[in-house]
Amino acid sequence: MSNSSRYTGLIDKYRDHLPVHDDTRIISLGEGNTPLIRLSNVPRMIGKDVDIYVKYEGLNPTGSFKDRGMTMAVTKAVEEGSKAIICASTGNTSAAAAAYAARAGITAFVLIPEGKIAMGKLAQTMMYGAVILQIRGNFDEGMQLVKEVAAEAPVTIVNSINPYRLQGQKTAAFEIVEELGAAPDYHCLPVGNAGNITAHWMGYSESHKDGVSNNLPKMVGYQAAGAAPFMRGKMVDDPETIATAIRIGHPQSWDKAWNVQKESGGWFDELQDSEILEAQKLLAQSEGVFCEPASAASLGGAIRDVKSGKIPEGSKIVCTLTGNGLKDPDTAISQCSNASMSTIDATLDEVKKSILDNLS
Ligand SMILES: *Cc1c(COP(=O)(O)O)cnc(C)c1O
């Protein structure tokens, strides 16, 4: 133990709650410790007396919450002597796997659906030096292949079926309880494989059991309407949504997430792509917080449920913003075609005229 207050990542901070030993070599990039931002304009705009916080997981080292799970998964893979990791990914898992593998000095293999991953995520994964296998298929098909190949080749799976992933991800709930002094009344997340909603519930439940918090939140999971197996009550074979991070039809934590819903008294719901994009823009333009499309499903859903009264006034709500808006610049730019961008001559008159026009 040192007396330094330097933050060295979530495993060091929460090692008493995580499956590591004193001599475990920790593979960390300083993940976790992300801001919990209280929204000041959105509640007023919707005219409801609620406290909404966003947990900005896009500020993790590779720009998504996947880093919380990956620091644990790669730490354990290295401890167990593994020289290579593998995952199927809609983008963020591959970026995180690639980064932590680089840090550990091992090889990352990633299977991604051809043409369906956001540009920022692809750039990261290439730059960190992963071996990228673009498949002519979707995430669910990639996941199936990863399971089959890991049974025959010397690679460790680092998708969220790796139990260490959820262990790392549960620390987001610890941080929230620490900051609020209690669990929120509602915790809203976007749901793809449903690992993260499961991990958060584990974290809240442990905090509660340890007496750190006296309450438990209702867990609310929002899906994209074109990829909403929890709403259909069965697997979806051809998931489609602009929110590529949750373009998943066969969630790996299916049973676990249903248990979370039942135990917490929460629910699942779905949003149209247009509602997701609207929430993404609202958050950016009224609060200055830029998240990727999938992440905005949490806030978009929460706003709808607050407006309808399903989430009552007086509630304290946390929405997880799972990934950074910079991950998917194409979707952002294509949504802002009417933004006030114009090309002018480089003269004082032109600039002055533009200012006056826009302020009038
Ligand atoms: C992975 C991911 C999700 C979905 O999380 P699950 O644990 O698969 O439910 C949501 N948003 C973003 C940005 C992600 O990267």
The ligand as a MOL file (V3000), in Angstrom:
LIG
                    3D

  0  0  0     0  0            999 V3000
M  V30 BEGIN CTAB
M  V30 COUNTS 15 15 0 0 0
M  V30 BEGIN ATOM
M  V30 1 C -21.7080 -3.0540 -25.1140 0
M  V30 2 C -22.5160 -1.8290 -25.1850 0
M  V30 3 C -23.8700 -1.7910 -24.7920 0
M  V30 4 C -24.6290 -3.0220 -24.3820 0
M  V30 5 O -24.1880 -3.5640 -23.1710 0
M  V30 6 P -24.6110 -5.0620 -22.8200 0
M  V30 7 O -23.8220 -5.4010 -21.6130 0
M  V30 8 O -24.2210 -5.8890 -24.0160 0
M  V30 9 O -26.0740 -5.0770 -22.6000 0
M  V30 10 C -24.5380 -0.5960 -24.8270 0
M  V30 11 N -23.9390 0.5350 -25.2500 0
M  V30 12 C -22.6470 0.5430 -25.6330 0
M  V30 13 C -22.0490 1.8300 -26.0940 0
M  V30 14 C -21.8980 -0.6320 -25.6120 0
M  V30 15 O -20.6310 -0.6010 -26.0190 0
M  V30 END ATOM
M  V30 BEGIN BOND
M  V30 1 1 1 2
M  V30 2 1 2 3
M  V30 3 2 2 14
M  V30 4 1 3 4
M  V30 5 2 3 10
M  V30 6 1 4 5
M  V30 7 1 5 6
M  V30 8 2 6 7
M  V30 9 1 6 8
M  V30 10 1 6 9
M  V30 11 1 10 11
M  V30 12 2 11 12
M  V30 13 1 12 13
M  V30 14 1 12 14
M  V30 15 1 14 15
M  V30 END BOND
M  V30 END CTAB
M  END
